[in-house]
Amino acid sequence: MAVLIGLLSQGGTDHSAAPAKAFDIAEAFQQEKLKRIGEKPPFD
């Protein structure tokens, strides 16, 4: 949701394409998180 708000507030983004871009960005963040900490972070 925050990604969508950010895309719309910056301007210059086609409003009809903004939801698809937001999901792409959110998916990229999720993939990066999985790459860095894995499925579950280790607990001590």
C-alpha positions in Angstrom: 0.0 0.0 0.0 2.8 2.4 0.9 4.5 1.7 -2.5 1.2 2.6 -4.3 0.9 5.9 -2.3 4.5 6.7 -3.0 4.1 6.1 -6.8 1.0 8.3 -7.0 2.3 11.1 -4.8 5.6 11.5 -6.8 3.6 12.3 -10.0 4.6 11.3 -13.5 3.2 7.8 -13.1 0.3 6.7 -15.2 -2.5 6.0 -12.7 -3.7 3.0 -14.5 -0.2 1.4 -14.4 0.5 2.3 -10.8 -1.0 -0.8 -9.2 1.0 -3.1 -11.4 4.2 -1.2 -10.7 3.4 -1.2 -6.9 3.1 -5.0 -7.0 6.3 -5.4 -8.9 8.2 -3.2 -6.4 6.7 -5.1 -3.5 7.6 -8.4 -5.0 11.2 -7.2 -5.6 11.4 -6.1 -1.9 10.1 -9.6 -0.8 12.6 -11.4 -3.0 15.5 -9.2 -1.5 14.3 -9.9 2.0 14.2 -13.7 1.3 17.7 -13.5 -0.2 19.1 -11.7 2.9 17.4 -13.4 5.8 15.8 -16.5 4.4 12.3 -17.7 5.0 12.5 -17.3 8.8 15.1 -15.2 10.6 17.3 -17.1 13.0 16.5 -16.6 16.7 19.1 -16.9 19.5 
